[in-house]
Amino acid sequence: MSINQGHDDAEIRRQFGSDSARLVYGRDPENGKLIYIARASRGLSCGLICPHCKAALVANLKDDLKAAHFAHHGPACGGGPETALHLLCKEIIQSELRLTIPRQFAAHGAYEVLIAEEREVVFDRATLEFRDHVEVIPDLHLQVGDMNLFVEIAVTHPCGEEKISRLKRLGTEAVEIDMSSVPRNALPEEVRQAVLSAAPRIWLFNARIERAVEEMRLRERLDANAAAKRLASIARRKIEAYDRTRRSAGEQKLRIKDLAALRALGVRKHLALEIGGTGCFTVRSETWRSVVLATILRPRLYHHRFLATDHIVSRLVEEGYVRGDFVKLTKDLADAMRHLDPEFLTTWEAIHRFLQALTRTGLIEQQHLSFALNTRLADRWREWEGTQQKKTQRRNSISSRLLKKWLAARL
């Protein structure tokens, strides 16, 4: 990043920048070195300039009223503290010739690998504003043996995607050190510790990480292909079992719950709706559908409450009406089975479609994914049950009187 950037982010300036920090580093125009305020001569005689705008500085040394700082001999530019921190970081690394580089960690999707831990590297040489490559001019170029490392100092603005792309094309390893949270008026030792090791740092480009990510992408594709083959194999086996059950469904004995009531109420005909999903059940479609109406939803005759499709499925599973190998199917497996048989329905889909079909006929009501018997049907069912109960009571009463007469005649 250019030393002329980094002082125009309002939030960073509010916390750490020149809005809250005085300029405490002046630049020696003779050698370019930064001088801390505590080491400067008082007043204009300090002979230092602003690191940002190059204007002459006045050293205001500490007294009882204010902290020691540099003031511009004229209008202030506002960018001095950020530029000073940026320059000081580069100066420290160039002088120390050492730097802690971040750990090399690669991650892609569900895969990750730690290549190397964070470590300190001692370098042989450091070049500021390295210009051998026109496409990328890093803040520092560090070298040791065959290792070349570009270093970027981020005071406010981190490197953008465009520059990172150029670094990748160039193929030189690059690290960015985040100094944005370091106060612009920090002491030299605080800046030194931060830039050499303590401040956050990331890899902008690292060949080993890139290779590891590429290997992970390849592994992901291979694993995905293997998983797809396994899924297709399982789907074929399940579809074959589904088809066998569907073909043999007509041979199963038909047992309908509360057949008399369903006939009397005109509901019997709706049990034979063409919906699908036959192969998921242990009984014929009419059987489990009658159970839904006469056993699961029927108690709502007295407690009108909506039941979710999931609850209805669970009840059928508990009562053994759903084949075990079709109780739980993942979405991927169901989709793979549907690819082999476009008319395939899961247990949940078959039950839900049946409930929706009954909703369209007006027999039941729907709220989102929940269902209940229509109030009118519930009332009719209750009336029918009352009538049947009275008939049963009359039959029992007649039978009882006849039995008493028969017994009396025998005596």
N, C-alpha and C positions, 0 to 999 in steps of 0.2 A: 504494500500500500504506500502511496505517496506520503511524504511527511507533511504535505499541505492539506491532508485530509484528516478526519478524526475529531474535529472540534465543532462539528455542526449538528450533532445529535443532541436534542434538547434534554432528553431524559438522562442520558449519560452525563451531560454537563451539569445537570441539577444535582446528581449524586456525587460525582467525582471530579467534574471538570472545572473550567475557568470561572464558571458562575459561582463556585463555592471554594475555589482554591486560588491563592495568589501565585504569581510566577516566582519560583524559588531557584531556578536554574538559568544562568546567563551563559552565552556562548563567547568563547575567546575568538576574536576575528583572526588572530594570527595562526592558530593551530586547529581551530574548529572544536576544541574540547569544551565540555560543559563544566561550569564552575558553580558549586553550591553556594547559596547566599552566605552561609557562615564563613566561607573562605574568601569572600570578596572584600575589596576595599570600599569604604563608605562613599556614597554619592556618585557623581558622574565620573569620578576618577577611577572607578572600577574598570573602566575601559571595555566593558562587555556589551554585547548586542543581543537583541531578541532572537531566539532560535527560529522563530517563524517569519517575522517581517524584516529582520536585520536592522531595526532601528536601535539607536543608542539607548542603554539602560541606565537607570539611577538606582544604586543599591541603598535601600532604606534598612539599616540595621536595627536589630531588636531594641525596643525601649519599653517603657511601662504602658504605652498606649496601644501598640499594635505589633503583630509578629513581623519578623524580618522578611523582606520580600524585594523583588525588583519591580521598579515602575518604569514605564516608557518615558523617555525624554521627549514628550509630545503625545499625540493621540495613541491610545492603546489599540492593538490589533485584535485582541481577544483570543488568538490562537496559540499564544506562546506556551502555556502549560502543557497542552497536548503534544505539541511538536517537541518540546523539551523531553517529555517522558519517552517519546518514540526514539529520539536520537540517543538518549541516555541508555536505553535498553541495548541498542546496537553497539554503543561504545563499550558497555560492560562485557557483552559476549565477545567482542573483538579482542578485548584486553585479557579476559579470563581464558579464552580458547577452550571452554568446556560448556556442556549443556546437557540437561536431562531430557532425553527423548521419550515420548509416550510409549506405552506398551503397544505391541503389534497384535491387534485383535480383529479377526474377520468374522462377519456374520452375514448370513443370507437366508431369509425365511426361517425355517426351523433349525438351521444348521449354524454352528459357531465353533471357532477354534482359537485358542490362545497360542500365538506363534512365539512371542517373546515378551518378557516382563519389561516394565519401565526401567531404564538404566541411564547412568551418566556416561557420556562419551567425551573423551579429551581429543581435541583436534590439533592439527599441525598448523593450519592457517585459516584466516578469515578474511573475506573480501566484502567490502561494503558496496551496495548498489552494483552487483556483478552484471556486466553488460556484454558478456560473450554471446548471449542469446538475445536477439532483438525481440523475440516473441514474449519472453518473460524476463523481467528485471527484478529479482528478489531483493529484500532488505539486506540479507546476508547470504554469502555462499561459504559454507564450511567444508573443509577437506581433511581427511586423515586416511592415509593409504589409498585404497581404491574407492573409499566412500566419499560421495559428494552429497551434500545436504543443503537445500535451500531453506531459509528461515524467514518467515513473515511475522512482523510484530503488529498485532491488532490492538490499537489503542481504543478506537471506537468502532470502526467498520471492519468486519471480517472479510476475508476474500470472497468474491462472488463466484458464481458458477462458471462464468466465462474464463476467469483466470485459472480456476481449478482445472478446467478442460484443457487449457494450454499447458499447464504443468503435467497433466497426464500424457498429452501428446509428446512432450519433451522427454518424459521418462525419468526425470531426476527426482529423487525423494525430496519431499517438502513437508515442513512442520509449521504450524501456525501457533503462536503463543498469545493467549488472550490476556491482555493487560488492562482491559476496560474497567475492571473493578479496583484497580490500584489508584489511590488518590493522586492527583496531579502534583500535589505538594509533598509527596512522600519523601522520607529521608533517603539518602543514597543507598544505605544498607538494606532498607526495605525493598527498594526497587531491585537491587542486586539479587536478593534472595528470591524475589518473585520471578524475575525473568530467567534466572538460571535453573530454578527447580520448582518453586511453589505454585506459580500461576498455572491455570489450566492450559493444556496444549493438546493439539490433535494432529493427526496425519492428514495433510491435504492430498498427498500421493505417497504410496509405498508399494513397491513392486511385489513384495512378498504377500502383502494383504490382497492386492489385486489378483495375483495368481490363485491365492486360496479361495477368493470369492468365485473366480471362474471355475475352479474345481468343485465348489459347492453347487454352482449352477448346473454343471454337468451331472453331478451326483443327484441333484434334485430331479433332473429330467429322467435319468435312469431309474431312480426310485419311483417316479410317477408312472413310467412305462410299466415297470414290474407290478406296481399296485393296480394299474388299469387292467393288466392281464389277469391278476388274481381276482379282481372284481368281476371281470367278464366271465371267468370260470365259475365263480359262485353264482352269478346271475343266471348262467345257463342251467346249472343244477336246480336252482330254485324254480325257474320257469318250467323245467321238465316236471318237477313235482307238482307245481301249480296246475299244469295242463292235465296231469293224471287225475288229480282230485276233481278238476272241473268236468272232465269227461265222465267220471264215475258218479257225479253228483245225483243223476237221475235214478241211480240204483239204490240210493239210500232211502230208508224208510222216512216218510213224512210225519213229523209230530208237531202239531201246532198248538201253542198255548192258548187256552180260552177260545177254542174254535167257535163254540156256540155264540159267545159274545161278539166276536169279530164278524161273524156272519150276520147276526141280528143288527149290528150297527153299520153294516155295509162297508166294513174295512177289509174283509177277507180278500177281496179282489186286488187290493193294493200290495199284498204280500208278494205277488208274482211279477212286480215291475222289473223290466229288463234294465239292469244297472251294471252288473259285472262284479268282479271280485270273488266269484264263487270259490275259486281254488284256495282261498285263505282260510276257509271255515271247515269245521269237522262235521257240519250238518248242512242240509239243503238250505237255500236262501230263505225260503218261506218259514223255516223253523226259527232261525236266529232273529228274523225280522219280527215274528210273533212274540218272541221273548222281549225284544225291545219295547214293543207296545204294551204287552199284557203283564210283564214282570217289572221292567225297569221304569218305564214312564207311567204305568198304571197307578202306582201309589200317589201320583200327583193329583189323582181324582179328589183327594182329601187335603193335600198340601200342594197348592199350585206353585211349583218352584221349577225354575229352568235348570236343566242338567247339561253340562258341557259334553261335547262329543268325546273328549278324552275319558270322561267318567263313564260314559256308556260303553266305550271300548273296553275299559278296565273290568266292568261288570261281566261282559261277555267272555273275556279272558278267564276271569275267576271261575266262571261256571262251565268252562271247558268247551266253549263253542268256537274257539279260534285255534287253529293249528299252531303248535309251539314254535315251529320254524318261521312263522309269519307274524309273530307277536311284535317283534322289534326289527324293523328294517331301516337302515340309514337312508338318507335322501339319495346319496350316490348309488347305493345298491338298487333302490327302487327305480331310479332313472335308468340304470343299466338294464334292469328287467323290462322296463317299458320300451327300451330301444329294441329288445328282442320281440316283445309283444306289445304293440301300441295300445291294446285294450286292457292291459294289466292294471289292476287297482290294488292298492294296499288295503289292509283291514280298515284303517281309519278312513280312507277315501271312500270305500264301499259303504260303510255305515253312514258317513256324513252325506253322501249323495242320496241314500235312502231317506234320511231325515229331511233333506232339502226337498225331495220329491213329495213327501207327505206334507211339507209346508205349502207347496204350490197347490195341493189339493184342498188345503184349508183344514186338514185334520190336526195338525200341530202348529205351534207358533215358534218363531225363531228370534233370538236376540244374540247378535254376533255369532259365536260358535256354540250357543246353547239352545236347547229345545225343551218344550213342554207341551202336553196335550192341549188342544184348543179347548177353551172354556165350555163351548157348546157341546163338544164331543164328551168332555168329562161329565157334564150334567146328564147327557143322554145315557152314558155308561152307568152312572150312579142310579138313574131311574130304572134302567134295565136290571141292574143287580138287585134293587129293591123289589122289583116285580118278581124276579126269579126266587128271591128269598121268601116272599109271601107264598108263591106257588109251592115251594118246598115245604113250608110250614103247613100248608093245607094238606099236601100229600101225606106228610108225617102224621097229621091229626087224623085223617081218614084211616090211614093204616093202623093207627093206634086204636081207634074205635072198633075197626073190624077185628083186630086181634083180641080185644076185650070181649066182643060178642062171641067169637069162636071159642075162647077159653070158657066163657060162661055156659055155652051150649054143651061143651064136653063135661062140665060138672053136673 
